[in-house]
Amino acid sequence: MLLQVDGLTIVRGGRPVVDDLSFVVPPGGVVALMGPSGSGKTTILRAVAGLDPFARGRIRVGDVTLVEGNAPPPAALHRTVGIVFQFHHLFAHRTALENVWLAPVHVFGTDRASAERDAHARLAALGIAERAQAYPHELSGGEAQRVAIARALAVNPPLLLMDEPTASLDPARRAELARTVRSLAADGRTVLTATHDIDFVRAVADRVLLLGEGRIVRDGRAGEVF
C-alpha cells in the first residue's frame, strides 16, 4: 500500500479530533476525505504530511513510517508526499517559476538549471507556462492553485495531498481543476483530498471516506456514499 494509517488518534484541546482511525490507500487514483467542519479532514492530511504530531497510532507512507510523538519527520517523507494547502502559501516575493524550483534546489540539492527546466515543464503541463514570471499577487485563484500544484509535484512525490482545493474557485475553474486531478491520477499519481465539494468529488474521486467525529462512517465510491 502507498498509504497505511493505523489507529490514528489526534487530540486537540483535550479531546480527540481524530479517533482511532485506520484506512489504507493503494497506489493510483483519487481518494476524498469528506465530512462536516471539525470532523478531522485537514488534521489527517497534516499528520500524513508530517506537519502535526499525533497522540497514538502509526502512519506509513511508502517506505517511511511516522509514529506518535513530536519527532520531526524523516527527510525521505518530503520526497514521498506533496501537499497543496487551501490558501496556497506561495512565496509572495518569488515568481511562479521560482516558487516551483526553490525546494528542489535549496532542500534537495538539485542542480538549479535542471530544476528550472523541470519547473517550466510542470507549469506548461498545467497550462500556465505563460505565467512563469508572474508574482503571486498577479495570479488568479486558479493560476495560483496550479502553481501550488506544480510546486508540490516538483520532487515527483507519489502521493499528493490537497486541502479544500475548490474553496476559492468559480465553477469553470473547478471543472479545470477536476480535469487536472484526473490527469494526475491517470499518470499514476495518488491524490488524497479533503473537501466539502460533492460535485468535485463526483467528478474526480474513485473512493470516498466519509468522516464523522473523527471516525470513518462510510467508505465507498461516490455513488454509493451519497
Secondary structure, 3 states (H helix, E strand, C coil): CCEEEEEEEEEECCEEEEEEEEEEECCCEEEEEECCCCCCHHHHHHHHCCCCCEEEEEEEECCEEEEEECCCCCCCHHHHEEEECCCCCCCCCCCHHHHHHHHHHHCCCCCHHHHHHHHHHHHHHCCCHHHCCCCHHHCCHHHHHHHHHHHHCCCCCCEEEEECCCCCCCHHHHHHHHHHHHHHHHCCCEEEEECCCHHHHHHHCCEEEEEECCEEEEEECHHHHC
